[in-house]
Amino acid sequence: MTAHTDRTPELVDATGLVTVELDIGGMTCAACAARVEKKLTRMDGVEATVNYATERATVTHRPDVTVDDLVATVEATGYSATPARPAGADAEAHGEDEHESPVDVLRRRVLISAALTVPVVLMSMVPALQFRNWQWLSLTLAAPVVVWGAWPFHRAAWVNLRHGAATMDTLISVGTLAAFVWSLRALFW
């Protein structure tokens, strides 16, 4: 079959249709899941259900459609896809602590962004904390939050823009960048 069959448990039903599960990466909202599902279902002989919460797609397809075709379609939509591994396979193959979980990465991003944001808010709201040229310190602390802290939103907005779509990520990205540019304008002029 495909290069992925050693990792992907495929089920063949009585009608000869094959069911496979794919792990989908890069989805940030339910609209993303709907977009992936729509794109997969448009393929000839394919029915798909994408679950945003589990980041998994269950795809039923004809035998002549390969897993590589499904993965290529998802990737052309702007997301990543890999054949799903059986539950617990990653923990057995790699050990629990070898890679940081996506939740841990996001938690660190939020905590660092919050630590940089709190002084900016306090200096902006409490006149007693304002000193000569405090705005420059605010800029120095806010810039990493707008760029690095919001990077997942900017990346998702860019992917969606390339595919002619706008999501909540687009709204967040445009909003934070507009506020930052306006603040820069106010600081310099």
Disulfide bonds with the S-S distance in Angstrom:
none
